[in-house]
């Protein structure tokens, strides 16, 4: 089983706060998929996507 580092917001791969870049680095996939998921979560009124993004923003420390 591969070990991975702690979840951190990315400084190099960021658009707003580095949340999607950090999630992409943590899970080893492209941050594009997390950006797409947050965008889709914004469709039903915005609250689910914004709330999830802000929670990860507050919980995950920066690099």
PyMOL commands that set and color helices and strands:
alter all, ss='L'
color gray80, all
select helices_A, chain A and resi 19-27+31-42+47-59
alter helices_A, ss='H'
color red, helices_A
select strands_A, chain A and resi 8-9+61-62
alter strands_A, ss='S'
color yellow, strands_A
deselect
rebuild
show_as cartoon
